[in-house]
Amino acid sequence: MTLIKIVPSNAVWVLALILIAFSQERQSSKNSDVQDLLGTLYAHPWRGAENRCSPMCWDYQFTRPMLKILKLGPLAQEPLLEKLNDPTIKDQVIILLGGLGDEHAVGPIINAMIANEDVAFTPVAERINLAANLALTNITVADVIWHHGGGIEVRRCPENPKECWAEWWDKNKATFTVKGINQSRRYSNYPNYGIYRQQ
């Protein structure tokens, strides 16, 4: 039996390779957990968000799987984006992205909204667009639908919110980042503000 003598520099490389493999295995396990949770969304239909008093008083009525996904935080963003055009869970995916998405989720959410001329032909179109309005307002704190993320309703574009958000995004996408927002988010009904937890 031949023994291979590992010199110290080789030992460092071997250790680094072991750590990389371990990290990749853990990431793969986490991705599998996210996919499993996303699969449970199909068996737990969402009733949608209900307004209780003002633009700030929303009862999101999150299902148990939705709450678990929100707790995962940014790890769930990419898998959610991959499911964004699945008509069965589109409304759930959008509202979840609103609780944990960053600027990379804004354009895809806007694209997933239902244009005014397609509302009559799209099941749950109004719920999808409401979810998008809430999600985009929470991510951006933009006053497209509600004044700075809460308070007075702007009612600037009740007929075609997709068009209004697309216009806002065209003007802001080159410079907008979630980390650049200094203003407090007032949609506190998202559990811990998703990734935007206020200290």
N, C-alpha and C positions, 0 to 999 in steps of 0.2 A: 504494500500500500504506500503510495507516494503522498506525502504531505506537502501542501503548498504553503510556502512561507509568505505571509502578508507583511510587507513593510508598512511603516506608519502611514505614508501618503496613500497607499492602496487601501488601508483600513478606513481612512476618511471617506474615500470614494464609495466603498462598500456600504458604510453606514449611511451615507447620503442617499444611495440607491434604495436602501431598505426603508428609509424615512419617506422618500418619494412614493414608493410602492404602497406603504401604509397609508399615506395621505390620500392617494388616489382611491384606495379601497374604501376609506371612510367617506370620501366624497361620493363614490358610487352608491354606498349604502344610504347616504342621506338623499341622493337623487331618487333612489328606489322608494324611500319613505314618502317623498313628495308625490311621486307618481301614484302610489297606493292611496294617498289622501285625495288626490285629484279624482281618482276612480270612484271614491265614495260620494262625490258630488252628484253623480247620476242617480243614486238611490235616495238622495235627500233633497228633493225639490225646494227651491227657495221661494218664499211668498212675496219677496220684494220689500223695499223700504217704505215706511209710512211716515208721513209728516204729522207731528203731534201738536205743533203750535206755531212755529216760525221756521224759516230756513235753517235754524240751528237745532231744532228739536226733532231729530229723526230717530225713529226706531228701526234699526237695520234688520232686525229679526234674523240675525245670522244663525245658521244651523250649526250643530256641533262640529261637523267636518270643516265648515268655513272658519270657525273660531280657531281650530287647530292649525289651519293653513296660515291664518294671520299671525299666529304665534311663531311660525317658522321664519317670518321676516323676509329679507331680501333673497334668501335661498330659493324661495318659491316663485320669484318673478319670472325667470326664463321659462320654466315649465308652464306657468299660467299663460304667458304670451303665446306659447305653442298651441294652447287650447282656445285662443281668443275667438276663432271663427267657427267653433263647434256650436251649432244652434241650440243644442240641448242645454248647455250650461253657460252660454255666452253672458247672460246677465250676472251670474255668480262670479265668473272670471273677472268681469269688468269691475264689479264692486270690490272684489278682493285686491285687484291691482291698485285701486284707490287707497287702500289701507297700507300697502307695502311697496308701491311702485315708485320709481324715480323718473327722471326726465325721459328715459328710454321707453317708458310705457305710454307717454302722452300721445305721440303720433299714432301708434297702433290702436289705442282706445278710440281716438277720433275716427280712424278708418273703420272701426267696427260699429260705429253709431249708424243709425238708420236715417237716411235722408228723407226729407218730408214727402217726396213723391213715392217712396217705397213703404211708408208706414202702414198704409191700408192692406198691403200684401204680406206683411211680416208679422208672424205671431209674436206676441209680447213686445212689440216695437217700443211702446211707450215705457215699459219697464226697463228695457235695454237702454234707452236714452236717458231715463232718470238715473239709472245706475251710473252711466257715463258722466252725467252732469255732477253727481255727487263725487265720483272718483276723481275727475279732473279738477274739480274745485279743491278737493283735499290735497291733491298733489301740487297744484300750481298756486293756490290761494289767489287766483285771478278773478276779477269781477266780471266775468262773462255772463254768468247766470245770477249769482248772488254777490252782493257787495263784499269784496275782500274775504271770501270764505265764510260768510255768515251775515246775519243781520238783514238789512233791507234787500228785498228781491229786486233785481235790476229789471227783469222782464223785457230785456232788450231784444231777445230773439226767441219767443215762445214757439214760433212756428217751425223754425229750422235750427235747432241748437247745434247740429253737426256743422253747418255752414259757419256759424258764429265761432265755434271752437277752432275750426280749420283756419279761419281768418286770423284769430289770435295767435295760433301756433305758427303760421307763416311769418308773422311779425316778430315772434319771440324765440323761435327754436334755435337760432344761432347763438344766443347768449344765455338762455334759461338753464339754470341748474337748481335742483332741489336744495342743495347746500347753500345756495346764494339767497335763500328766502330768510328774511329777518323777522317778518311778521308772524305773530302767533296764529296757529290754525285753530279755528273755533268749532270745528266739527268734532267735538270731543266724544261723540258717540262711537266713533271708530275705536275699538279697544286699544288703549295706550297710544292712540293716534297712529297705529301701525308702526312704521319705521320712524315716525315723526314725533316720538314721545317728547313731551315738554318736561323740562326739569322743574 
